[in-house]
Structure formats: structure tokens, C-alpha cells
Amino acid sequence: MNYKINVAVNGGLEVLVINYEPCKCAREAGFDKISGFPVDRVNCIGYPTMHAYFENMNSTGYRRYCGFIQLVERKEYSADGMLLNSVLALDVPVRKEKFVIPYFSYGYPSELYDAPCCNLGDCAQLAWKAYTYLVIPVSRISNNELLFCVGWSWGYCEDKDGINSIMELQMLDQDKFEEHVKYIEQTYAEKVLW
């Protein structure tokens, strides 16, 4: 399903498209490009894919600068439905020992693609939920502040037989974003490079 959201970015009004649908083809999702993929790629069919991008961005130059921050919550359950573990973590493409850059992506403009699948691990059931935020990163463009533009959550539930359900996309407000920023600052402390 395509969602079109009007969003203010650096003083301009833009249309952000969120394409959120089940994976229909492992190759189309790009799983064939991931080396050392831990499962048979065909098992990813039916899991959610989420692609957020701007439709015909009107802004020019530095006004196009933006980024995405994404956190992932894993709720692991036993076979009888008892919560065993709950973990919230930044979803970042590169992890360094000395510092953390909290952006999933950023650019002029940025876009985000994610296609999680088969993350069950050792638990019997898993609820995997992402909290995704479009932001203006800390820079002179934003007067050295992290600025919230829009946010949403999405995800899926799976068990040993594969995917059970895809969660509905839900919009998130600035209060939820600020709660997650505090979590990032407390969890990653001086390692965070905004």
C-alpha cells in the first residue's frame, strides 16, 4: 500500500511516499546482493518491505537535506505466549566501537528501504516493530538541533513456521520521537554523534 504524507522539510512542503507491502520477490527486494545471508532467500516472501522516498521533491540545494532514524523493538515470546525478552535498539547500517551515528540514512534528499525477515532467533514467537522517523539532522542547516518531521511504526509477527502477520502502519507524534531521542542519548551516552 502506498501512503502519501504532506510533510514540512526545511521550510518547504513535500510529499513523502511510504510504500509498505509484503515482499513478493527476493530478488526484487535485493536479497541476492547481501553476502552471507543467513537463510534461504525465498523464505523472505510475505515479510514486509518499507520504502520511504520523496515524490518529485520541490526543494532545492540544502533545503533537500534530511535523514531517517530507525529503532527496532524485538519482543520475544515462548511457545505458550509468555514474554521472554524485550529489546529496543538503533537500526544503523554501520556500527563502530567508539561512536554511533544514529541515522539509518541521510542525504539530499534521503530515502529509506528496509525488508526485515526471518529474525526469530532462538525464541518461539517474535514481534518485530520498527519506529521510523524522518528528521532534519543536527547541522548548521537546522541551527544544530535535531528536528522532527514525521514518524511511523510498522513491523510483523513470526513464529517457527514463518510470518504470521504484518502490523498496520501507524503514525507517531513528536512526543514519541522525543521519548526515543532520550532513549538513544541514555543508552549510547557519549558515543552518539548527532
N, C-alpha and C positions, 0 to 999 in steps of 0.2 A: 504494500500500500504506500502511496506517495502522500506525504504531508507537506503542505506549503505554509510556511510561517513567515509573517512580516516581522522583521527584526531590525532594530536600530544598531548600526555599526559605524562608529566614529563620525556621528553626525548625519549619516545618510540612512534612508530606509531601504532595506534589501529584502529579497525573498530567499529564505533558506529552504531547501528541499531536503526532506528526510525520507529516503527510500528504505522501507522496513518490511522485509518479506522473508519467507523461508528460502533457504538455499536450494536451487533447482539443479545445479551442475557444479561439481567440484572444480572443474577446470575454469568455468566462468568466474567462480569465487576466487580463483588464483591459488588454490591449494597446491597445484602442481609446481609452483615456484618456491614453495617452502621446503628447504632441505631438512632431512631428518624428521619429517612429520611423523608423530608417534602412533598414528592409527591409519587404517585403510581409509583413504580419502573419500570413498563412496559412502562411508558411514556419516559424513557431514551433511548429506542430503536431508533436508527437512529442518535443520537447525536455522536460527535466524541470521540474516545478514542486515547490516545497517550501514547506509551510505548517506552522509550529510554533505551537501555542497550548495553553493550559491547558483541560482538561476539567473544568468545574464546580469551579473553584478554591475551596477551603475557607477559606483565609486571608482575613483582613480588614485594612482600613486599610493602614498602612505595611508590613505583612508581605507584601503583594502586590507590592512594588517589586522589579523585576528588569529585565534587559536582555539584548540579544544583541550579540555581537561576531562579525563575519564577515570572514575573509580569503579572497581568491581567488588561486589559483595558475593561471597560464597557462603551459602547455608547448607551444611552437610547433615544428612539425616540417616538414621538406622533404617533397617527394613520395616520396622513397626512404626516409623514416623517420628521417632524421638530426635530432637535437635542435638547433634553431637558437637558441632563446631560452627562458629560464625566468624568470618574473616572479611575485613574491608581493606583494600589496598589500591594504591595508584596503579593505573594501567598505562605504563610508559614503554615505548619501544626499546629504549636503551637504559640499562641500569649501570651505574658507576658506584664504586665503593665510597668515594669521598663526597659525592654530591648527587642530588636528584633534580633533574629538570622535569617539572611536573606536567608538561604538555604532551599529550598524545600526538599532536601535530600543531604546526603554526606556519603561517605564510601570508602571501599577498594575492589572493586570499587563501585561507586554509580549507582543507576538506578532510573528512574522516571516513574511513572504511573499516569495518570490523565484522568478522564472521566467526564467532566462537563456536566450538563444537567438541564433544567428547571430553569434557573436563571432569568427569565423575571421580576419577582417582580411586581411593580405597573405600569411599562411602557407598551406601546402597541407593541413596537418592540425593540429588543436588538441585538447589535453586540458585541459579546464576543470574545476577542482576547488575546491570551497568547503570551508573549515574553519569550522564554526559552533559558537559557544559560548553557552550560557545562563549568565549571571553575575548577581551582585549588584553593581551599580556602586558606585564609590567614593562614599561619603556617610556621614553620621552613623549611618545605619541599619546600615552594615557596619563601623563603627569606622574609617572612612576607609581601608578596604582593598578591593581588587578580589577578589571571591570567586567561585571556580569552582563551578558546579552540575553541568553535564553538557555534553558536546561530541560532535559527529559530523562526518563528512565525506561529501560527495556531489558529483555532477557528471556530466559527459558528455564524449564524444569526437565530433568532427565533422571533415568534410573538405568539399571544394567541392560535393559532392552533398548535403550536409546532415548530419543527425545519424547517427552510426554505432551508438552505444551509450550507455546510461545506466549510470553507475557504481553499484555497490551502496552503500547507506548503511552506514557503518562508525562504530562508537562510538570516541571519542577519550578518553584519560585526562588527568588533571591535569598529568602531565609534558609532554604535547604542548601543552596550554594555556600552561604556563609558558614553554615554548620560544617560542611565538608572542607572548606578552607581551613577552619580551626583544627579539624582533624588532621589535615595534611601538615600544618605547622607544628602540632603537638607530636605527631608520630615521627616525622622526618627531621624535626628540630632544625639545627643549623645546616643540615645537608641540602635544604631546599634552595634552589636558585630560581627565584621567580623571574 
